Amino acid sequence: MKQILVIGLILVSIIGCSSTPEQKYSEPIKDRSCKSGNCVNGYGTKEYGDKHIYSGSFSDSQRDGEGTYTFPSGISYRGKWSKGNLTGVCERRENANEAWKRGMCKHENKNLSFTDQEEKRKLLKKKALELNQSIQSM
């Protein structure tokens, strides 16, 4: 009788201690900063701290593909993003009422710099003219 009681207690303890399987989600958990669309792998609009907004393509929850990033000041950058960074040919505008200016962007250490191609071209042309005048005056 004691053997049956011991076996019964062992079975109860094994069954009672069995773990439940992990809960699996078929869809990613909604990111509260994602305001619309799919901010994981797709197209969406995401708000970063202090009202910085990105609208565009995402891959693995990073800005990746065509998109526009707008700062609270109204300054916007648009172009092709890769792994969260905008580097290469891009466009910039000071506010929503201004035309886009084409240029080059460089995104390093969370700093985004812009070189206006038209301004750069004018500066190079001015330097070339000055150099030409210096050579002619020799």
N, C-alpha and C positions, 0 to 999 in steps of 0.2 A: 504494500500500500504506500509506503514511504517513497518507493521508486517511482510510482505513478505520479505522486504529488510533486516530486522533484522534477520529473520530466514535464509535467504540466506547467510548473513555474518557469522552467527554462523556455518553453514555447511561448508563454505569455510575454516574457521579457523580450524575446527576439521579435515577436510581432509588434509589441508596443513600442519598441525602439527603432523600428524601420524608418528610414528617412524618406521624405517625399521627394519626387523628382523635381529638378529645377524648373521654374516656370520659364517658358520660352515665349518671346514676343515675335509675332510675324511682321510687325512694323516697328521702326525705331521709335523710341520714346520721344515725344514732342519736346523740342527745345523752345523754351519760353521766349528766347530772343529772336526766334524765327517768326516773323510777322505774317508771312504768307509763303505758299509754295513748299518746295522741298529744299531745305538748307543742308541736307546731308549729301545726296547724290541727285542733282537735278537743277531746276531753276527756282530761285526764291528771293525773298527780301529779308535780310537779317539786320537787327539793330544791335550795335555794339555799345558799350558804356558811353555815357554822355551824348547820346543821340547821334552817333556816327551810323550811317546807313549804307549798306551794300545791297544792290539789286543785280542779280546775274546768276551765272552758273556756279555750282558747287560740286566738288568731288571729295569724298571722305571728310566732309564738313569743313573744307577749306575753299576759299575763293579760287576758282579754277575755270578758266574759259572767259568768254566775253562778260563784262560787267561794269557797273558804275558805282563808285564810292563817293559819298557826300559827307562832308564835315559839317558840324553844327553852324559854322560861319557861312555856309552856302557854297563854299568852294567844292567843285566836283572834278573827279578824274574818271575817265573811262578808257577801256582798252582790254587787252588780253592778259588775264591773270594766270599765274602758275604757282601752285602750292602756297597760295595766300599772298603772293607778291605781284606787283605790277611793275614790270621792267621792260623797256623797249619803247616802241612807238606807242604814243597814247595821246589823249586829248584832255584839255583842262579848261574850266571856265570859272569865273569868280562868283557868278550867281545864275539862277535859272533864266534870267532875261538876257544874258550875254551869250554871244556866239562862242562855239567851241574853238580853241586854239590847238593846233597840232604841234606836237613836240616829242621830246624823249623823256621818259620817266625812269627813275632809278629808285628802287625800294630796298633799303638796307637798314637793319637794326631798328625797325619800326619807324624809320624816317623816309618820307617820300619826297623826292626832289623832281623838279620839272624844268626842262630847258626848252624855251620857245624857239622852234626852228627858224621862224621868220626873223626874230630879233637876232638870233645867232648869225643868220645869213647877212643881215644888215651890218652887224659889227665886223664880220670878216671882210665884207666889201669895203667898209670904211678903212680898216687896217691895210688892206691891199692898196687902196688909193694913196694912203699916207706913205706907204713903203715905196710905191711907184714915184711919188713926188720927191721923196728923199733921194732916190736913185738918180732921177733926172737932174736934180740940183747939184750933183757931184761933178 
